[in-house]
Amino acid sequence: MLVDEINLTIKAGMGGNGARTFKALPDSPKTPSDGGNGGNGGNIYVQGSTNVSDLSQFRFQKSVKGEDGTNGGHNNLYGKRGKDITILLPIGTKITDTKSLEEWEILDDTPLLIAQGGRGGIGNHQYKPDIHRINYYTSDGRPGEERHV
């Protein structure tokens, strides 16, 4: 069965949270901040394909979600970036965002970014001005873009 029109919800991955951790130094009252940044969320791309039945994969699947970034860790370890997802669509496909009314047309096999992943949060290591100050500030990861196309 050939499917030629679909409604799809696309959500890019959420960024990971920054870590709030402290390095324990032996025989020292100072505990410097060492929390790493969170990883960025995965992006959603569309790419042209010569297979005309590529839309049939969305006959029953109505949403696509990018992978979330992982949280930062201790010792200034950065979180892992979320995996990007590429959706294959037949060349000549027109995509319309139902809310913003943006339109795209797939003309070749060049990947096209549809939804940007969320940025990762900042760990407390980034906020520290020096070793003598304990810093509790961190930021959470940002949500990825969501589109109804």
DOROGU-769027 format. One record per residue: chain; residue number from 1; x, y, z of N, C-alpha, C, O, CB in turn. Coordinates in Angstrom, 2 decimals, padded with zeros to 5 digits. Atoms other than C-alpha are relative to their C-alpha. Glycine has a CB too. Layout:
<nodes>
<A,NUM,<X,Y,Z>,<X,Y,Z>,<X,Y,Z>,<X,Y,Z>,<X,Y,Z>> ...
</nodes>
This chain:
<nodes>
<A,1,<000.83,-001.17,000.00>,<000.00,000.00,000.00>,<000.89,001.25,000.00>,<001.78,001.37,000.84>,<-000.95,-000.01,001.21>> <A,2,<-000.79,-001.22,000.13>,<001.44,003.37,-001.04>,<-000.62,001.11,000.85>,<-001.79,001.47,000.67>,<000.10,000.44,-001.49>> <A,3,<000.44,-001.09,-000.88>,<001.16,006.10,001.61>,<000.58,001.29,-000.56>,<001.79,001.38,-000.79>,<000.45,-000.24,001.49>> <A,4,<-000.51,-001.24,000.58>,<001.40,009.65,000.25>,<-000.22,001.23,000.87>,<000.20,002.32,000.50>,<-000.63,000.22,-001.32>> <A,5,<000.17,-001.12,-000.91>,<000.35,011.85,003.18>,<-000.05,-000.52,001.43>,<-000.76,-001.49,001.72>,<-001.29,000.81,-000.33>> <A,6,<-000.04,000.41,-001.40>,<001.09,011.57,006.90>,<000.00,001.24,000.89>,<000.39,002.32,000.46>,<001.24,-000.89,000.30>> <A,7,<-000.15,-001.00,-001.06>,<000.81,013.64,010.08>,<000.98,-000.60,000.99>,<000.81,-001.74,001.44>,<-001.38,000.38,000.69>> <A,8,<-001.09,000.53,-000.80>,<003.91,013.28,012.22>,<000.41,001.04,001.05>,<000.51,002.23,000.75>,<001.20,-000.40,-000.89>> <A,9,<-000.54,-000.85,-001.06>,<005.10,014.70,015.55>,<001.48,-000.31,000.12>,<001.87,-001.46,000.32>,<-000.75,-000.23,001.36>> <A,10,<-001.45,000.15,-000.06>,<008.85,015.28,015.62>,<000.50,000.75,001.22>,<000.20,001.93,001.39>,<000.70,000.52,-001.31>> <A,11,<-000.54,-000.64,-001.20>,<010.65,015.98,018.91>,<001.49,-000.33,000.10>,<001.88,-001.50,000.18>,<-000.76,-000.45,001.28>> <A,12,<-001.44,000.18,-000.17>,<014.39,016.50,019.16>,<000.30,-000.35,001.45>,<-000.52,-000.11,002.34>,<000.79,001.27,-000.44>> <A,13,<-000.38,000.43,-001.34>,<016.25,015.15,022.19>,<000.27,001.15,000.95>,<000.64,002.25,000.54>,<001.21,-000.86,-000.08>> <A,14,<-000.24,-000.99,-001.05>,<016.56,017.04,025.47>,<001.46,-000.04,000.42>,<002.08,-001.11,000.42>,<-000.93,-000.26,001.22>> <A,15,<-001.38,-000.07,-000.48>,<019.94,018.23,026.71>,<000.11,-000.57,001.41>,<-000.83,-000.48,002.20>,<000.51,001.43,-000.02>> <A,16,<-000.24,000.55,-001.33>,<021.44,016.53,029.76>,<000.28,001.10,001.01>,<000.71,002.19,000.64>,<001.16,-000.98,-000.04>> <A,17,<-000.21,-000.97,-001.07>,<021.70,018.34,033.09>,<001.48,000.10,000.36>,<002.23,-000.87,000.24>,<-000.81,-000.37,001.25>> <A,18,<-001.36,-000.17,-000.51>,<024.94,019.80,034.41>,<000.11,-000.63,001.38>,<-000.87,-000.68,002.13>,<000.37,001.50,000.06>> <A,19,<-000.20,000.70,-001.28>,<026.44,018.00,037.40>,<000.41,000.98,001.10>,<001.11,001.97,000.85>,<001.07,-001.11,-000.15>> <A,20,<-000.38,-000.76,-001.19>,<026.80,019.45,040.91>,<000.79,-000.97,000.88>,<000.22,-001.63,001.75>,<-001.26,000.60,000.76>> <A,21,<-000.85,000.89,-000.78>,<029.75,017.52,042.34>,<001.23,000.76,000.49>,<001.56,001.83,-000.02>,<000.41,-001.24,-000.84>> <A,22,<-001.14,-000.65,-000.61>,<032.78,018.35,044.44>,<001.11,-001.01,000.18>,<000.87,-002.18,000.47>,<-000.38,000.64,001.36>> <A,23,<-001.17,000.86,-000.15>,<036.28,016.94,044.59>,<000.44,000.01,001.47>,<000.63,001.08,002.05>,<001.17,000.46,-000.93>> <A,24,<-000.44,000.11,-001.39>,<037.31,015.67,048.03>,<001.52,-000.05,000.03>,<002.13,-000.99,-000.48>,<-000.62,-001.26,000.70>> <A,25,<-001.45,-000.04,-000.11>,<040.89,016.67,048.75>,<000.41,-000.47,001.40>,<-000.09,000.07,002.39>,<000.55,001.44,-000.27>> <A,26,<-000.39,000.49,-001.33>,<042.56,014.72,051.58>,<000.79,001.07,000.76>,<001.60,001.79,000.18>,<000.85,-001.29,-000.13>> <A,27,<-000.68,-000.94,-000.90>,<043.78,016.81,054.53>,<-000.18,001.46,-000.43>,<000.72,002.28,-000.23>,<001.49,-000.33,000.07>> <A,28,<000.26,-001.38,000.41>,<042.19,019.96,053.11>,<-001.48,000.32,000.22>,<-002.34,-000.49,-000.13>,<000.40,000.22,-001.50>> <A,29,<001.42,-000.36,-000.19>,<039.00,021.80,054.08>,<-000.65,000.48,-001.30>,<-001.87,000.64,-001.36>,<-000.12,001.09,001.06>> <A,30,<000.54,-000.51,001.26>,<038.61,023.02,050.48>,<-000.57,-001.14,-000.83>,<000.03,-002.21,-000.93>,<001.09,000.75,-000.79>> <A,31,<000.61,000.98,000.90>,<036.28,021.13,048.15>,<-000.35,000.70,-001.31>,<-001.44,001.25,-001.44>,<-001.27,-000.66,000.65>> <A,32,<000.27,-000.71,001.25>,<036.57,022.52,044.64>,<-001.12,-000.67,-000.82>,<-001.33,-001.88,-000.74>,<001.27,000.08,-000.84>> <A,33,<001.06,000.49,000.87>,<033.70,022.19,042.18>,<000.62,-000.77,-001.16>,<001.64,-000.35,-001.72>,<-000.87,001.17,-000.52>> <A,34,<-000.51,000.76,001.15>,<034.22,019.53,039.50>,<-001.10,-000.64,-000.81>,<-000.88,-001.68,-001.44>,<000.97,-001.07,000.47>> <A,35,<001.13,000.54,000.75>,<030.79,018.94,037.93>,<000.10,000.33,-001.48>,<000.33,001.49,-001.84>,<-001.30,000.51,000.57>> <A,36,<-000.08,-000.19,001.45>,<030.79,018.47,034.14>,<-001.31,000.45,-000.63>,<-002.36,000.41,000.00>,<000.44,-001.28,-000.64>> <A,37,<001.16,-000.46,000.76>,<028.41,019.82,031.52>,<-000.79,-001.18,-000.54>,<-000.25,-002.26,-000.76>,<000.44,000.91,-001.14>> <A,38,<000.86,001.02,000.60>,<025.47,017.83,030.17>,<000.17,-000.04,-001.51>,<000.59,000.95,-002.12>,<-001.47,000.25,000.36>> <A,39,<-000.10,000.16,001.46>,<025.42,016.51,026.60>,<-001.20,000.61,-000.71>,<-002.29,000.69,-000.14>,<000.14,-001.47,-000.37>> <A,40,<001.09,-000.55,000.81>,<023.33,018.08,023.84>,<-000.95,-001.11,-000.44>,<-000.55,-002.26,-000.56>,<000.56,000.75,-001.23>> <A,41,<000.98,000.95,000.49>,<020.15,016.38,022.67>,<000.20,-000.27,-001.49>,<000.81,000.53,-002.20>,<-001.42,000.51,000.26>> <A,42,<-000.14,000.38,001.40>,<019.98,014.60,019.31>,<-000.91,000.81,-000.92>,<-002.03,001.14,-000.56>,<-000.30,-001.47,-000.16>> <A,43,<000.75,-000.74,001.02>,<018.83,016.46,016.18>,<-000.82,-000.97,-000.85>,<-000.55,-002.17,-000.88>,<000.95,000.83,-000.89>> <A,44,<000.80,000.78,000.95>,<016.20,015.26,013.69>,<000.23,000.58,-001.39>,<000.02,001.77,-001.62>,<-001.53,000.02,000.39>> <A,45,<-000.26,-000.40,001.38>,<017.12,015.38,010.00>,<-000.96,-000.76,-000.91>,<-001.42,-001.85,-000.57>,<001.48,-000.27,-000.40>> <A,46,<000.68,000.72,001.07>,<015.19,014.48,006.85>,<000.94,-000.02,-001.19>,<001.71,000.91,-001.43>,<-001.38,000.67,-000.37>> <A,47,<-000.89,000.17,001.13>,<016.96,013.19,003.78>,<-000.76,-000.66,-001.13>,<-001.59,-001.54,-000.91>,<001.24,-000.85,000.39>> <A,48,<000.67,000.54,001.17>,<015.81,012.43,000.26>,<000.47,-001.41,-000.33>,<001.62,-001.77,-000.09>,<000.22,000.89,-001.18>> <A,49,<-000.29,001.38,000.38>,<015.65,008.86,-001.02>,<-000.75,-000.29,-001.29>,<-001.78,000.32,-001.57>,<-000.40,-001.00,001.14>> <A,50,<000.67,000.36,001.25>,<014.75,007.27,-004.35>,<-001.09,-001.05,000.21>,<-001.82,-001.37,-000.73>,<001.01,-000.52,-001.00>> <A,51,<001.03,001.00,-000.31>,<012.50,004.70,-002.62>,<-001.33,000.71,000.22>,<-001.46,001.47,001.18>,<000.40,-000.85,001.25>> <A,52,<001.28,-000.71,-000.10>,<008.90,005.89,-003.14>,<-000.87,-000.52,001.14>,<-001.86,000.12,001.49>,<-000.76,-000.12,-001.30>> <A,53,<000.82,000.55,-001.08>,<007.54,003.70,-000.34>,<000.57,000.31,001.39>,<000.20,-000.35,002.36>,<-000.15,-001.51,-000.17>> <A,54,<-000.58,-000.35,-001.29>,<009.58,005.34,002.44>,<-001.02,000.53,001.00>,<-000.84,000.37,002.20>,<001.08,001.01,-000.19>> <A,55,<001.03,-000.51,-000.91>,<006.47,007.02,003.89>,<-000.81,-001.11,000.66>,<-001.47,-000.87,001.68>,<-000.93,000.95,-000.74>> <A,56,<000.81,001.08,-000.56>,<004.88,003.63,004.55>,<000.47,-000.40,001.41>,<-000.30,-001.02,002.15>,<000.05,-001.22,-000.92>> <A,57,<-000.47,000.30,-001.36>,<007.05,003.25,007.69>,<-000.76,000.80,001.05>,<-000.78,000.44,002.22>,<001.50,000.28,000.12>> <A,58,<000.75,-000.85,-000.93>,<004.90,006.01,009.25>,<-001.50,-000.26,-000.07>,<-002.30,000.55,000.42>,<000.28,001.46,-000.30>> <A,59,<001.42,000.34,000.09>,<001.60,004.30,008.51>,<-000.61,-000.17,001.39>,<-001.74,000.25,001.64>,<-000.20,-001.28,-000.83>> <A,60,<000.47,000.22,-001.36>,<001.27,003.29,012.16>,<000.81,000.77,001.04>,<000.35,000.98,002.16>,<000.04,-001.49,000.32>> <A,61,<-000.86,-000.77,-000.90>,<004.14,005.25,013.74>,<-000.29,001.48,-000.23>,<-000.07,001.98,-001.34>,<001.52,-000.33,-000.22>> <A,62,<000.42,-001.40,000.15>,<002.97,008.83,014.37>,<000.94,000.99,000.65>,<000.67,002.19,000.64>,<-001.36,000.18,000.56>> <A,63,<-000.94,-000.92,-000.62>,<005.96,010.28,016.22>,<001.43,-000.52,-000.14>,<001.68,-001.72,-000.23>,<-000.35,000.22,001.48>> <A,64,<-001.43,000.31,000.03>,<009.75,010.41,016.04>,<000.65,000.85,001.08>,<000.41,002.05,001.15>,<000.64,000.29,-001.43>> <A,65,<-000.64,-000.72,-001.10>,<011.86,011.36,019.07>,<001.50,-000.23,-000.04>,<001.96,-001.37,-000.17>,<-000.58,-000.44,001.37>> <A,66,<-001.46,000.08,-000.06>,<015.57,012.13,019.19>,<000.47,-000.48,001.37>,<-000.27,-000.40,002.35>,<000.63,001.36,-000.32>> <A,67,<-000.55,000.50,-001.25>,<017.80,010.67,021.86>,<000.42,001.17,000.90>,<000.97,002.16,000.42>,<001.21,-000.94,-000.27>> <A,68,<-000.38,-001.03,-000.96>,<018.34,012.74,025.02>,<001.50,-000.07,000.28>,<002.10,-001.14,000.22>,<-000.80,-000.15,001.30>> <A,69,<-001.39,-000.03,-000.45>,<021.82,013.86,026.07>,<000.09,-000.51,001.43>,<-000.88,-000.42,002.18>,<000.58,001.43,-000.11>> <A,70,<-000.17,000.50,-001.37>,<023.22,012.32,029.23>,<000.50,001.12,000.91>,<001.04,002.12,000.44>,<000.98,-001.20,000.03>> <A,71,<-000.41,-000.99,-000.98>,<023.95,014.25,032.41>,<001.52,000.02,000.15>,<002.20,-000.96,-000.13>,<-000.66,-000.28,001.36>> <A,72,<-001.42,-000.11,-000.28>,<027.41,015.54,033.30>,<000.36,-000.84,001.22>,<-000.52,-001.30,001.94>,<000.40,001.47,000.21>> <A,73,<-000.46,000.82,-001.11>,<029.52,013.69,035.85>,<001.07,000.70,000.82>,<001.43,001.84,000.56>,<000.53,-001.33,-000.51>> <A,74,<-001.05,-000.56,-000.84>,<032.14,014.24,038.51>,<001.33,-000.01,-000.76>,<001.43,-000.61,-001.83>,<000.13,-000.80,001.32>> <A,75,<-001.31,-000.18,000.63>,<035.79,015.06,037.67>,<-000.11,000.72,-001.34>,<000.65,000.43,-002.26>,<000.68,-001.36,-000.20>> <A,76,<000.21,-000.81,001.20>,<034.52,017.51,035.02>,<-000.28,-000.86,-001.24>,<000.13,-000.52,-002.34>,<001.21,000.87,-000.26>> <A,77,<000.35,000.86,001.13>,<033.18,014.68,032.85>,<-001.25,000.55,-000.71>,<-002.27,000.79,-000.07>,<-000.25,-001.45,000.47>> <A,78,<001.12,-000.49,000.79>,<030.92,015.90,030.05>,<-000.93,-001.14,-000.33>,<-000.50,-002.28,-000.50>,<000.50,000.69,-001.28>> <A,79,<001.00,001.00,000.37>,<027.70,014.07,029.26>,<000.09,-000.32,-001.49>,<000.58,000.48,-002.28>,<-001.41,000.49,000.36>> <A,80,<-000.03,000.45,001.39>,<027.34,012.14,026.03>,<-001.12,000.69,-000.79>,<-002.22,000.89,-000.29>,<-000.15,-001.53,-000.09>> <A,81,<000.97,-000.64,000.89>,<025.57,013.82,023.12>,<-001.01,-001.04,-000.46>,<-000.66,-002.20,-000.69>,<000.71,000.66,-001.21>> <A,82,<001.05,000.90,000.48>,<022.25,012.31,022.04>,<000.21,-000.34,-001.48>,<000.75,000.46,-002.24>,<-001.38,000.63,000.21>> <A,83,<-000.17,000.48,001.37>,<022.19,010.31,018.81>,<-000.99,000.71,-000.93>,<-002.18,000.83,-000.61>,<-000.19,-001.54,-000.07>> <A,84,<000.85,-000.64,001.00>,<020.84,012.12,015.73>,<-000.84,-001.05,-000.72>,<-000.43,-002.21,-000.84>,<000.84,000.81,-001.00>> <A,85,<000.87,000.90,000.75>,<017.96,010.59,013.77>,<-000.21,000.60,-001.38>,<-000.48,001.80,-001.52>,<-001.38,-000.22,000.73>> <A,86,<000.24,-000.42,001.37>,<017.63,010.77,009.99>,<-001.21,-000.74,-000.53>,<-001.26,-001.97,-000.50>,<001.25,-000.25,-000.89>> <A,87,<001.22,000.58,000.57>,<014.23,010.21,008.41>,<000.14,000.03,-001.52>,<000.37,001.09,-002.10>,<-001.30,000.78,000.46>> <A,88,<-000.06,000.07,001.45>,<014.30,009.01,004.81>,<-001.38,000.23,-000.60>,<-002.35,-000.41,-000.20>,<000.57,-001.35,-000.46>> <A,89,<001.25,-000.34,000.68>,<011.60,010.51,002.58>,<000.24,-000.02,-001.50>,<001.36,000.25,-001.95>,<-000.54,001.39,000.47>> <A,90,<-000.17,-000.03,001.46>,<010.99,010.22,-001.16>,<000.34,001.41,-000.49>,<-000.17,002.40,000.03>,<-001.27,-000.50,-000.70>> <A,91,<-000.35,-001.29,000.60>,<012.55,013.00,-003.25>,<-001.27,000.61,-000.60>,<-002.05,-000.07,-001.26>,<001.12,-000.17,-001.09>> <A,92,<001.20,-000.70,000.44>,<009.90,015.59,-004.07>,<-001.04,000.18,001.10>,<-002.08,000.79,000.88>,<-000.62,-000.73,-001.15>> <A,93,<000.92,-000.12,-001.13>,<008.22,015.35,-000.65>,<-000.03,001.44,000.51>,<001.02,002.08,000.63>,<000.39,-000.97,001.13>> <A,94,<000.16,-001.33,-000.60>,<006.85,018.61,000.74>,<-000.37,-000.19,001.47>,<-001.24,-001.00,001.81>,<-001.09,000.84,-000.75>> <A,95,<000.23,000.08,-001.45>,<006.93,019.10,004.51>,<-000.51,001.37,000.45>,<000.06,002.40,000.10>,<001.32,-000.41,000.77>> <A,96,<000.57,-001.24,-000.52>,<004.78,021.70,006.26>,<-000.18,-000.12,001.50>,<-000.78,-001.08,001.99>,<-001.35,000.33,-000.70>> <A,97,<000.23,-000.07,-001.44>,<004.89,022.64,009.93>,<-001.39,000.60,000.20>,<-001.67,001.70,-000.27>,<001.12,000.87,000.74>> <A,98,<001.39,-000.42,-000.13>,<001.24,022.93,010.96>,<-000.18,001.22,000.90>,<-001.19,001.92,000.80>,<-000.83,-001.14,000.53>> <A,99,<000.13,-001.16,-000.90>,<001.90,025.58,013.65>,<000.63,001.25,-000.61>,<-000.01,002.30,-000.68>,<000.65,-000.30,001.35>> <A,100,<-000.70,-001.19,000.52>,<004.48,027.93,012.09>,<-000.19,000.18,-001.50>,<000.19,001.22,-002.05>,<001.48,-000.10,000.32>> <A,101,<000.23,-000.01,001.45>,<003.49,027.13,008.47>,<001.28,000.10,-000.82>,<001.25,000.51,-001.98>,<-000.91,001.15,-000.36>> <A,102,<-001.25,000.11,000.76>,<007.16,026.73,007.50>,<-000.13,-001.16,-000.96>,<-000.78,-002.16,-000.66>,<001.22,-000.19,000.95>> <A,103,<000.05,001.08,001.00>,<007.61,024.63,004.37>,<001.41,-000.34,-000.47>,<002.26,000.53,-000.61>,<-000.88,000.40,-001.20>> <A,104,<-001.24,000.51,000.57>,<010.47,022.50,003.10>,<-000.37,-000.96,-001.12>,<-001.43,-001.58,-001.11>,<000.88,-000.71,001.08>> <A,105,<000.18,000.99,001.06>,<010.81,020.44,-000.05>,<001.29,-000.77,-000.15>,<002.38,-000.20,-000.21>,<-000.42,000.67,-001.34>> <A,106,<-001.16,000.87,000.15>,<013.14,017.48,-000.42>,<000.31,-000.10,-001.50>,<-000.45,-000.70,-002.25>,<-000.27,-001.42,000.63>> <A,107,<-000.36,-000.02,001.42>,<014.93,017.99,-003.75>,<001.14,-000.95,-000.34>,<001.29,-001.37,-001.49>,<000.38,001.39,-000.41>> <A,108,<-001.11,000.92,000.24>,<018.00,015.77,-003.33>,<000.29,-000.77,001.29>,<-000.52,-000.75,002.22>,<001.28,000.77,-000.49>> <A,109,<-000.30,000.83,-001.18>,<019.73,013.50,-000.81>,<000.83,000.73,001.06>,<001.48,000.09,001.88>,<000.73,-001.25,-000.43>> <A,110,<-000.69,-000.78,-001.02>,<021.22,016.34,001.26>,<-000.82,000.02,001.29>,<-002.01,000.33,001.25>,<000.27,001.46,-000.50>> <A,111,<000.76,-000.04,-001.25>,<020.25,016.05,004.96>,<-000.45,001.42,000.35>,<000.29,002.38,000.15>,<000.85,-000.57,001.15>> <A,112,<000.60,-001.28,-000.34>,<017.99,018.87,006.15>,<-000.42,-000.05,001.47>,<-001.17,-000.94,001.87>,<-001.21,000.32,-000.94>> <A,113,<000.33,-000.05,-001.42>,<017.71,019.84,009.84>,<-001.43,000.48,000.17>,<-001.79,001.57,-000.29>,<000.98,000.92,000.76>> <A,114,<001.41,-000.34,-000.24>,<014.05,019.84,010.92>,<-000.20,000.43,001.46>,<-000.95,001.37,001.72>,<-000.91,-001.20,-000.34>> <A,115,<000.16,-000.33,-001.42>,<014.33,019.92,014.74>,<001.36,-000.05,000.69>,<002.07,-001.05,000.63>,<-001.00,-001.00,000.69>> <A,116,<-001.28,-000.14,-000.70>,<017.32,021.12,016.77>,<-000.09,-000.60,001.39>,<-001.06,-000.35,002.11>,<000.42,001.48,000.08>> <A,117,<-000.04,000.57,-001.34>,<018.27,019.15,019.89>,<000.27,001.06,001.06>,<000.86,002.10,000.76>,<001.04,-001.08,000.08>> <A,118,<-000.20,-000.95,-001.10>,<018.32,020.89,023.28>,<001.46,000.06,000.43>,<002.20,-000.92,000.31>,<-000.87,-000.38,001.19>> <A,119,<-001.37,-000.17,-000.49>,<021.55,022.28,024.69>,<000.15,-000.65,001.37>,<-000.79,-000.68,002.17>,<000.38,001.50,000.07>> <A,120,<-000.29,000.59,-001.30>,<023.18,020.52,027.61>,<000.18,001.06,001.06>,<000.62,002.17,000.78>,<001.23,-000.87,-000.09>> <A,121,<-000.16,-000.93,-001.13>,<023.19,022.15,031.04>,<001.46,000.17,000.37>,<002.31,-000.62,-000.03>,<-000.79,-000.49,001.20>> <A,122,<-001.37,-000.33,-000.40>,<026.28,023.67,032.58>,<000.24,-000.52,001.41>,<-000.56,-000.30,002.31>,<000.26,001.53,-000.08>> <A,123,<-000.37,000.52,-001.32>,<028.01,021.94,035.48>,<000.62,001.07,000.87>,<000.98,002.14,000.38>,<000.96,-001.17,-000.15>> <A,124,<-000.52,-001.02,-000.92>,<029.28,023.74,038.57>,<001.49,000.27,-000.21>,<002.01,001.26,000.31>,<-000.24,-000.42,001.43>> <A,125,<-001.41,-000.28,000.31>,<032.88,023.46,037.32>,<000.13,001.26,-000.87>,<001.09,002.01,-000.70>,<000.63,-001.21,-000.72>> <A,126,<-000.04,-001.17,000.87>,<032.12,026.12,034.68>,<-000.24,001.28,000.77>,<000.22,002.34,000.36>,<-001.02,-000.13,-001.10>> <A,127,<000.34,-001.18,-000.77>,<030.82,028.52,037.33>,<001.06,000.40,001.02>,<000.98,001.50,001.58>,<-001.30,-000.21,000.68>> <A,128,<-000.91,-000.29,-001.11>,<033.76,028.35,039.73>,<001.04,001.06,-000.39>,<001.72,000.91,-001.40>,<000.70,-001.28,000.46>> <A,129,<-001.01,-001.00,000.30>,<035.94,031.46,039.84>,<001.39,-000.41,000.52>,<002.40,-000.07,-000.09>,<-000.40,001.33,000.61>> <A,130,<-001.29,000.45,-000.52>,<038.69,029.86,042.00>,<-000.22,-001.17,000.95>,<-001.35,-001.52,001.26>,<000.74,001.15,000.72>> <A,131,<000.06,001.21,-000.82>,<039.49,026.88,044.21>,<-000.52,000.28,001.41>,<-000.98,-000.64,002.08>,<001.37,-000.65,000.07>> <A,132,<000.37,-000.33,-001.37>,<038.66,028.73,047.45>,<-001.51,000.16,000.21>,<-001.96,000.32,001.34>,<000.69,001.25,000.42>> <A,133,<001.44,-000.24,-000.12>,<034.95,029.09,046.71>,<-000.79,-001.24,-000.43>,<-000.57,-001.78,-001.51>,<-000.41,001.22,-000.86>> <A,134,<000.88,001.12,000.33>,<032.39,026.30,046.80>,<-001.17,000.54,-000.80>,<-001.79,001.53,-000.41>,<-000.49,-000.76,001.29>> <A,135,<001.06,-000.50,000.87>,<029.86,026.71,044.03>,<-001.06,-001.07,-000.21>,<-000.76,-002.19,-000.61>,<000.57,000.44,-001.35>> <A,136,<001.10,000.93,000.12>,<026.47,025.07,043.98>,<-000.81,000.22,-001.28>,<-001.74,-000.54,-001.54>,<-000.91,000.12,001.20>> <A,137,<000.79,-000.34,001.18>,<025.21,026.63,040.72>,<000.20,-001.01,-001.13>,<001.33,-001.38,-001.47>,<000.37,001.39,-000.49>> <A,138,<-000.01,000.81,001.22>,<024.32,024.37,037.82>,<-001.20,000.42,-000.83>,<-002.04,001.20,-000.37>,<-000.04,-001.56,000.33>> <A,139,<001.20,-000.28,000.79>,<021.83,024.57,034.99>,<-000.49,-001.31,-000.61>,<000.28,-002.23,-000.88>,<000.29,001.06,-001.12>> <A,140,<000.61,001.18,000.59>,<019.43,022.03,033.58>,<000.11,000.06,-001.52>,<000.32,001.13,-002.10>,<-001.48,-000.13,000.42>> <A,141,<000.00,000.06,001.45>,<019.41,020.87,029.98>,<-001.27,000.61,-000.57>,<-002.31,000.64,000.09>,<000.15,-001.44,-000.47>> <A,142,<001.13,-000.63,000.68>,<017.11,022.60,027.52>,<-000.78,-001.05,-000.80>,<-000.19,-002.01,-001.29>,<000.48,001.14,-000.93>> <A,143,<000.76,000.94,000.82>,<014.26,020.79,025.75>,<000.29,000.22,-001.49>,<000.63,001.32,-001.91>,<-001.50,000.16,000.27>> <A,144,<-000.18,-000.10,001.44>,<014.60,020.04,022.05>,<-001.24,000.56,-000.67>,<-002.31,000.63,-000.07>,<000.34,-001.35,-000.58>> <A,145,<001.13,-000.53,000.75>,<012.38,021.53,019.37>,<-001.03,-001.09,-000.25>,<-000.68,-002.26,-000.42>,<000.47,000.62,-001.32>> <A,146,<001.08,000.92,000.34>,<009.02,019.92,018.76>,<-000.80,000.60,-001.15>,<-001.17,001.77,-001.11>,<-000.92,-000.29,001.25>> <A,147,<000.75,-000.45,001.16>,<007.22,020.17,015.44>,<-001.09,-001.01,-000.34>,<-000.93,-002.21,-000.16>,<000.94,000.21,-001.21>> <A,148,<001.09,000.82,000.54>,<003.94,018.87,014.06>,<-000.03,000.23,-001.49>,<-000.39,001.32,-001.95>,<-001.39,000.34,000.68>> <A,149,<-000.12,-000.17,001.45>,<004.41,018.27,010.36>,<-000.95,-000.94,-000.71>,<-001.00,-000.95,-001.94>,<001.44,-000.26,-000.48>> 
</nodes>
